[in-house]
Amino acid sequence: MSGLPSLRALRYFHQAALHQNFSLAAQSLSVTHSAVSHQIKLLEEWLGKPLFLRANGRVQLTSDGERLKVCCMHTFREIETTCEKIRARNLNSLTVSCAPSFLAQWLIPRISRFTERHKDIALTFQTHVDIERVRNEQSDLLILSHEQLVQDDIAATLITVDYIGPVCAPSFSNRFTYETDFSTLPLLHADTKLHAWAEWAKKTGARGDFWAGKHFDNLTLAIQAARNGLGIIMTPQILVKKEIREGSLIAPLGFAEVDRATWMMVKASRKEEREIELFRRWLLEEAAMVG
């Protein structure tokens, strides 16, 4: 015996259970009353249990029928929602999700090179780092700095190992070394990266109060504050390569490797889709460039 009954029988039962009436179910399905009755009879025989009580020309669900009704409601609703998403998704589009700082500092300055190469692919950007939105296909891919790989249903491509370090404006008056007591310096913090300074200090042995200082809503704002001489910000190297090359920021102590990496994450079942594969190749090319 198959592990599942006839899908047609389940569909007919679902409508009959919703309407509590075989005739109304038949109308909704555009079939005859006898067709509905026949399919439900086949389903009951397959289960070995009655799903309806029949009396005086009326039907009423049994307790087993009620259980199957709830299951069918959830299952058919999920099938309907999934099919709607598949139909609605533009095959020539990509929704890219990442942190606001990565989008502003790294992706937007480079993305024209992708769009020039692939003019047929429309891009949409979202500023969040919720992997569940990739699972439910609200986002096509997520770029995320992460300490370890996630579950098997997510395909992750390593973009770059993460390096972080303190940066400031060239005109910043307080010079510092690894021996400096950082408690004496105006440190800047991004609320989205609250542990960045402590992470760096643990790796390098630097000392000081790494929690005091000015706080900003996100790393992009904190980097702009550093560019304007307000203090020192701890930032991933990948986000400030352009500023360092141009001279608007300096990194007096360089950058230290940390136990994180930047990954591109997609739903495993979608990893070979054309648009996703093209974006992956481009992203790896860009990350491999110097500066």
TILO-768714 format. One record per residue: x, y, z of N, C-alpha, C in turn. Coordinates in pm, whole numbers. Atoms other than C-alpha are relative to their C-alpha. Layout:
<recs>
REC   n.east   n.north     n.up   ca.east   ca.north    ca.up   c.east   c.north     c.up
REC        X         Y        Z         X          Y        Z        X         Y        Z
...
</recs>
This chain:
<recs>
REC   n.east   n.north     n.up   ca.east   ca.north    ca.up   c.east   c.north     c.up
REC       84      -120        0         0          0        0       87       125        0
REC      -74      -126        5       124        349      -86      -10        73      134
REC        0       -76     -125       218        579      202      -98       115        1
REC       96      -110       11       -29        838       76     -122       -46      -80
REC      119        29       80      -387        809      -45       -2        87     -125
REC       14       -78      122      -502        956     -377      -10       149       31
REC        7      -145      -19      -440       1330     -398     -139        52      -40
REC      134       -41       39      -772       1364     -581      -99       -27      112
REC       92        34     -110      -951       1187     -297       16        99      115
REC      -24       -96     -108      -787       1420      -43      -58       137      -36
REC       53      -129       44      -883       1725     -249     -153         1        9
REC      146         7       -7     -1244       1611     -276      -46        -2      145
REC       35         4     -143     -1254       1529       95       14       139       62
REC      -24      -133      -55     -1110       1872      178     -119        91      -25
REC      114       -85       32     -1393       2050       -2     -127       -47       71
REC      118        52      -68     -1657       1820      142        3        32      150
REC      -14       -28     -142     -1522       1873      493      -23       148       28
REC       21      -144      -18     -1518       2252      450     -148        36      -10
REC      140       -33       24     -1875       2261      320      -96       -82       86
REC       88        93      -73     -2009       1972      533     -118       -41      -89
REC      108        29       95     -2205       1895      217       65       -46     -131
REC      -60        55      120     -2118       1673      -80      -42        78     -125
REC       48       -73      118     -2333       1871     -326       74       132      -17
REC      -73      -127        8     -2168       2204     -239      146       -24      -37
REC     -137        35       37     -1828       2035     -260        9       -28     -149
REC        0        32      143     -1918       1904     -605       -6       127      -83
REC       11      -126       73     -2017       2254     -718      134        74       -1
REC     -128       -72      -10     -1688       2404     -594      107       -66      -85
REC      -99        74       78     -1493       2133     -778      -39       -17     -146
REC       53        15      136     -1709       2143    -1093       -6      -147      -41
REC       20       143       27     -1779       1769    -1069     -138       -39       49
REC      131        47      -44     -2084       1557     -988        2       -41      146
REC       15        46     -138     -2216       1466     -646       54      -141       15
REC      -45       139       -9     -2148       1099     -719      152       -11       -7
REC     -147         2        7     -1783       1177     -805       60        30      136
REC      -48       -33     -135     -1731       1338     -464      -24      -118       93
REC       34       112      -86     -1909       1052     -289       92      -119      -25
REC      -85       114       36     -1703        793     -478      142        19       52
REC     -137       -25      -45     -1368        957     -397       12       -10      152
REC       -5         6     -147     -1452        990      -27      -13      -145       46
REC       13       143      -33     -1559        625      -18      134       -70      -20
REC     -133        58       24     -1224        526     -173       98        39      110
REC      -90       -48     -106     -1042        740       88      -30       -72      131
REC       38        70     -124     -1236        582      376       45      -146       -5
REC      -47       138       13     -1156        235      241      151        -9       15
REC     -147        -2      -13      -788        327      215       41        15      146
REC      -31       -26     -141      -787        455      574      -51      -113       91
REC       63       101      -86     -1007        175      708      -83        61      111
REC       78       -72     -102     -1204        436      902     -101        90      -70
REC       95       -96       58     -1520        641      831       44       143       31
REC      -33      -141      -18     -1464       1013      783     -125        85       20
REC      128       -69      -14     -1831       1115      772     -104       -95       60
REC      121        69      -42     -2144       1007      956     -111        44      -95
REC      104       -30       98     -2429        987      706     -136       -35       59
REC      134        25      -55     -2790       1024      825      -98       101      -59
REC      108       -84       52     -3111       1158      668       47        96     -109
REC      -47       -81      112     -2929       1283      361      101       106       37
REC      -99       -99      -43     -2683       1489      565      128       -73       44
REC     -128        59      -41     -2317       1429      652       62        83      112
REC      -68       -67     -111     -2114       1510      961      134       -67       21
REC     -134        54      -17     -1742       1467     1019       11       -83      128
REC      -37        76     -119     -1622       1196     1256      122        67       63
REC     -120       -57      -63     -1334       1270     1495      122       -18      -89
REC     -110        19       95     -1094       1117     1243      -13        95     -119
REC       23       -95      108     -1253       1331      974       43       141       37
REC      -41      -133      -47     -1196       1643     1184      151        13       -2
REC     -147        -2        1      -828       1554     1224       53        14     -142
REC      -47        -7      137      -785       1499      852      -36       134      -63
REC       39      -131       52      -973       1822      774      104       105       37
REC     -100       -98      -46      -728       2029      984      130       -19      -77
REC     -124        29       73      -432       1854      818      -10        48     -144
REC       19       -41      140      -573       1916      468       -2       152      -13
REC        5      -146        5      -644       2281      545      141        59        2
REC     -137       -51      -11      -283       2344      651       82       -36     -124
REC      -83        47      111      -131       2137      370      -36        68     -131
REC       41       -64      126      -338       2276       83       28       150        3
REC      -33      -142       -9      -287       2630      214      148        22      -28
REC     -144       -13       23        90       2576      216       33       -23     -147
REC      -22        25      143        81       2429     -136      -41       123      -81
REC       50      -118       72      -125       2727     -255       97       117       14
REC      -92      -111      -24       112       2980      -93      130       -19      -76
REC     -125        29       70       421       2810     -236      -15        19     -150
REC       24       -15      144       273       2795     -586      -13       147      -38
REC       13      -143       28       180       3164     -567      136        68       -2
REC     -134       -60       -4       538       3253     -471       79       -36     -125
REC      -73        44      118       677       3046     -757      -50        74     -124
REC       57       -69      116       439       3204    -1010       39       148        0
REC      -24      -145      -10       507       3555     -879      147        35      -19
REC     -141       -32        5       886       3527     -876       46        23     -144
REC      -54       -33      131      1047       3697    -1172      132       -74      -18
REC     -119        80       21      1306       3459    -1314      121        85      -36
REC     -110       -89       33      1515       3758    -1422       20       106      108
REC      -19       -95     -110      1539       3919    -1080       69       -70      116
REC      -63        50     -122      1730       3881     -756      -28        97      113
REC       13       -80     -121      1652       4003     -407      118       -33       90
REC     -125        17      -74      1979       4052     -221      -15        62      139
REC        8       -49     -138      1987       4086      158      139         4       63
REC     -127       -12      -72      2278       4206      370      -14       110      104
REC        0      -106      -99      2366       4436      658        9       136      -69
REC       -6      -134       61      2320       4811      588      142        46      -28
REC     -138       -44       19      2693       4871      632       65       -67     -120
REC      -56        71      114      2789       4604      378      -59        54     -130
REC       66       -54      119      2534       4740      132       57       136      -36
REC      -43      -137       28      2644       5103      167      150        10      -29
REC     -145       -14        9      3021       5054      205       63       -85     -110
REC      -69        92       92      3092       4762      -25      -81       -31     -125
REC       76        51      114      2808       4644     -246      -41       109      -98
REC       48      -106       90      2659       4967     -384      113        61      -83
REC     -106       -56       83      2997       5112     -494       46       -92     -114
REC      -48        96      100      3059       4795     -700     -110       -57      -90
REC      107        76       64      2716       4676     -812      -22        37     -146
REC       18       -40      141      2719       4871    -1140       76       -95      -93
REC      -76        94       84      2978       4622    -1268      -82      -126      -26
REC       88       115       23      2726       4342    -1219     -112        35      -96
REC      114       -37       84      2438       4529    -1377       41        28     -144
REC      -49       -20      137      2650       4626    -1677       20      -134      -70
REC      -26       132       58      2741       4262    -1731     -130       -78      -23
REC      124        77        5      2389       4128    -1669     -119        96        2
REC      104      -102        8      2147       4395    -1786     -141       -57       14
REC      134        61       -5      1857       4147    -1790      -44       -36      141
REC       32        39     -137      1869       4082    -1413      -31       124       83
REC       41      -112      -86      1674       4329    -1198       33       -33      145
REC      -43        22     -138      1812       4368     -846      -86        80       98
REC       67       -65     -113      1628       4449     -524       86       -26      123
REC      -85        14     -119      1818       4514     -199      -83        12      126
REC       64        -4     -130      1701       4446      155      107         6      108
REC      -99       -15     -107      1884       4548      472      -43       -77      124
REC       24        86     -116      1837       4257      707       93      -121      -10
REC      -89       117       -1      2033       3945      807      -75      -121       56
REC       86       108      -50      1746       3702      874        1      -116      -98
REC      -10       116       88      1821       3359      725     -137       -61      -29
REC      133        55       24      1454       3264      761      -64        59     -125
REC       55       -62      120      1369       3507      481       56       -65     -126
REC      -53        80      111      1595       3301      254      -74      -133       -8
REC       72       129       -2      1424       2981      364     -140        12      -59
REC      137       -15       52      1077       3116      287       -5        78     -131
REC      -15       -59      133      1207       3281      -35      -51       144       -9
REC       22      -144        5      1132       3640       65      126        71      -49
REC     -128       -45       55      1500       3692      -20       61      -115      -78
REC      -64       104       79      1694       3507     -287      135       -40       57
REC     -131        32      -58      2030       3533     -114       31        98      112
REC      -41       -80     -116      2188       3666      204      151         2        7
REC     -145       -15      -21      2541       3802      246       18        34      147
REC       -4       -10     -146      2641       3762      610      136       -38       54
REC     -119        37      -76      2943       3766      837      -44       -94      112
REC       50       104      -89      2906       3448     1039      116       -85       51
REC     -108        79      -59      3119       3235     1271        3      -143      -49
REC        2       139       45      3005       2897     1139     -114       -19     -100
REC      101        29       99      2797       2738      866     -132       -33       68
REC      133        24      -54      2424       2699      914      -50      -137      -43
REC       57       131       23      2186       2409      853       17       -50     -143
REC      -21        65      129      2197       2162      564      -88        56     -110
REC       90       -50      105      1908       2331      384       48       134      -58
REC      -58      -125       49      2127       2641      330      136       -29      -63
REC     -129        14       68      2410       2643       74       79       129       21
REC      -81      -117      -33      2690       2878      185      129         0      -81
REC     -124       -19       76      2973       3010      -33       90        98       75
REC      -95       -88      -68      3280       3156      138       42       113      -94
REC      -38      -116       81      3336       3508        5      138        51       43
REC     -131       -44      -49      3625       3618      226        9       -27      150
REC      -28         6     -144      3782       3554      565       -4       143       53
REC       15      -135      -54      3711       3850      794      125        46       75
REC     -106       -69      -73      3982       4087      914      -58       130       54
REC       50      -125      -56      3904       4374     1149      116        78       62
REC     -103       -83      -59      4105       4667     1281      -51       140       26
REC       41      -138      -31      4084       5022     1422       42        96     -110
REC      -31       -99      103      4063       5301     1166      -43       138       48
REC       30      -138      -38      4055       5678     1195       37        92     -115
REC      -36       -98      102      4097       5996      991      151        27        5
REC     -144       -32        0      4455       6087      883       34       115       94
REC      -24      -116      -86      4417       6408     1083      -24       -28      147
REC       30        34     -140      4322       6223     1403      125        24       85
REC     -117       -49      -75      4550       6375     1669       60      -102       95
REC      -49        97      -98      4578       6079     1909       63      -120      -69
REC      -68       115       59      4841       5837     1782       -7      -117       98
REC       12       116      -89      4818       5481     1916       74      -120      -58
REC      -67       126       35      4999       5146     1914      -69      -111       78
REC       58       110      -77      4922       4802     2056       23        17      150
REC      -28       -21     -143      5073       4922     2385      -85       112       60
REC       83      -112      -48      4833       5218     2412     -111       -50       89
REC      119        26      -81      4572       5217     2687     -118        64      -74
REC      107       -52       84      4265       5250     2468     -110        70       79
REC       95       -74      -84      4067       5384     2763       18       151      -15
REC      -29      -143       13      4233       5719     2689      -43        57     -134
REC       32       -43      136      4103       5735     2332     -151         6      -24
REC      143        -8       33      3766       5836     2187      -41      -113      -96
REC       40       114       83      3632       5504     2064     -141        20      -52
REC      132        -6       61      3334       5479     1831      -55      -142       -9
REC       64       132        0      3083       5192     1836     -122         1      -91
REC      124        23       76      2817       5060     1599      -86       -96       81
REC       87        85      -82      2521       4916     1786      -27      -135      -65
REC       15       129       68      2502       4642     1523      124       -87       15
REC     -126        74      -19      2862       4538     1611       57        32      138
REC      -38       -45     -134      2876       4597     1986      125       -70       55
REC     -111        76      -57      3138       4329     2054      127         8      -86
REC     -113        -4       93      3378       4426     1774      131        37       69
REC     -124       -39      -69      3629       4606     1995       51      -110       92
REC      -41       108      -91      3631       4326     2254       54      -118      -79
REC      -47       109       86      3673       4070     1975      142        26      -47
REC     -134       -38       46      3974       4256     1839      101        -4      114
REC      -91        -2     -115      4128       4305     2184       38      -142       43
REC      -28       139      -36      4100       3933     2255      101       -61      -96
REC      -92        54      101      4284       3854     1931      138        62        9
REC     -127       -73        9      4557       4118     1968       66        23      136
REC      -56       -27     -132      4605       4151     2345       -4       147       38
REC       11      -142      -32      4523       4523     2338      -78        18      130
REC       62       -21     -131      4409       4674     2669      -76       133        2
REC       76      -123      -15      4159       4936     2774     -147       -28       25
REC      145        11      -14      3790       5005     2827      -59         4     -140
REC       47        10      138      3639       4883     2502     -151        12      -12
REC      146       -19        4      3278       4971     2588      -39       147        4
REC       31      -143       -8      3298       5345     2651       16        66     -137
REC      -15       -76      123      3263       5601     2376     -134        31      -65
REC      121       -39       73      3014       5732     2122      -60      -120      -73
REC       71       111       65      2752       5492     1985      -82        52     -119
REC       76       -32      120      2591       5494     1642      -92      -117      -35
REC      101       100       32      2291       5310     1506       54      -112      -87
REC      -56       103       86      2493       5128     1242      145        34      -34
REC     -142       -15       26      2848       5083     1121       31       106     -105
REC      -23      -103      102      2814       5307      817       10       139       62
REC       -5      -130      -68      2738       5606     1040      128        15       82
REC     -121        -6      -82      3027       5519     1271      124        21      -86
REC     -113       -19       91      3268       5498      976        5       145      -48
REC        4      -141       42      3153       5842      858       48        90      113
REC      -46       -78     -115      3212       5975     1210      152        -7       11
REC     -146        14       -4      3567       5836     1202       65        83     -111
REC      -54       -78      111      3627       5996      862        5       149       33
REC        7      -141      -37      3531       6328     1016       75        31      130
REC      -91       -27     -112      3780       6295     1302      -60       -13      138
REC       64        10     -132      3540       6206     1585       57      -110       87
REC      -56       106      -81      3733       5901     1695       45      -117      -85
REC      -50       122       64      3840       5547     1612     -113      -103       -5
REC      103       102       13      3606       5280     1479       64      -135      -33
REC      -43       136       32      3662       4904     1473      -87       -50     -115
REC       77        34      118      3561       4785     1129       64      -115      -78
REC      -57       100       92      3603       4492      888       80        69     -110
REC      -84       -57      105      3878       4561      637      -74        14     -132
REC       69         1      129      3651       4476      344      -88       123      -19
REC       91      -113       11      3426       4774      424       70       133      -19
REC      -70      -130        6      3697       5042      423      120        -1      -94
REC     -113         5       93      3941       4935      151        5       123      -89
REC        6      -115       90      3824       5216      -76       47       126       72
REC      -37      -120      -76      3858       5484      194      149         1       33
REC     -142         7      -32      4205       5361      291       83        24     -125
REC      -72       -22      126      4317       5352      -73       -2       148      -39
REC       13      -141       37      4187       5705     -126       62        94      103
REC      -64       -81     -101      4339       5830      200      -93        71       95
REC       92       -66      -93      4023       5942      381       -4       -71      135
REC      -14        74     -125      4085       5675      648      138       -65        1
REC     -124        76      -15      4400       5513      784      -22      -110      102
REC        6       113      -94      4454       5184      970      139       -15       61
REC     -136        -2      -54      4761       5248     1191       51      -136       46
REC      -43       130      -51      4765       4892     1330      -33      -115      -96
REC       36       106       94      4650       4706     1022     -127       -72       44
REC      122        78      -27      4386       4433     1046       37      -139       47
REC      -25       133      -57      4368       4109     1245     -109       -96      -44
REC       97       102       38      4202       3789     1130      -83       -42      122
REC       89        41     -108      3900       3691     1341      -71      -130      -38
REC       63       131       20      3693       3375     1380     -134        12      -71
REC      121       -18       80      3433       3487     1127       38         6     -147
REC      -22       -14      143      3395       3490      754     -128        55      -63
REC      115       -50       73      3166       3656      502      -46      -106      -99
REC       56       106       81      2936       3408      332     -114        53      -86
REC      123       -18       77      2678       3418       56      -84      -124       23
REC       85       112      -36      2387       3201      168     -127         0      -85
REC      122        16       78      2104       3067      -46      -68      -129       43
REC       71       124      -23      1839       2801      -15       65      -109      -84
REC      -77       104       68      2016       2475     -104      -68       -47     -128
REC       73        50      117      1744       2371     -348        5        98     -117
REC       -1      -102      105      1798       2695     -545      142        40      -42
REC     -137       -48       18      2179       2718     -552       47        -3     -146
REC      -44         8      139      2208       2627     -922      -85        85      -95
REC       78       -89       86      1953       2880    -1049       93       101      -68
REC      -89       -82       82      2104       3095    -1323       36       133       68
REC      -26      -133      -57      2066       3436    -1153       86       -10      126
REC      -77        18     -123      2203       3309     -822      144       -37      -33
REC     -135        41       37      2501       3141     -987       79       115      -60
REC      -69      -115       59      2586       3454    -1189       42       100      108
REC      -34       -94     -107      2574       3671     -877      112       -57       86
REC     -106        63      -79      2789       3421     -686      136        18      -67
REC     -127       -14       72      3060       3427     -955       49       144        6
REC      -39      -140       -4      3058       3806     -967       48        40      139
REC      -36       -35     -137      3071       3837     -588      140       -52       34
REC     -133        56      -26      3375       3608     -569      107        78      -75
REC      -96       -82       77      3548       3808     -845       29       132       70
REC      -16      -130      -66      3487       4136     -664       78       -12      130
REC      -68        19     -129      3601       4002     -328      148       -30      -18
REC     -140        35       25      3925       3877     -485       83       119      -48
REC      -74      -119       45      4014       4224     -618       68        69      115
REC      -71       -79     -101      4267       4433     -429      -61       139        2
REC       56      -134      -13      4117       4755     -292     -148         4      -14
</recs>
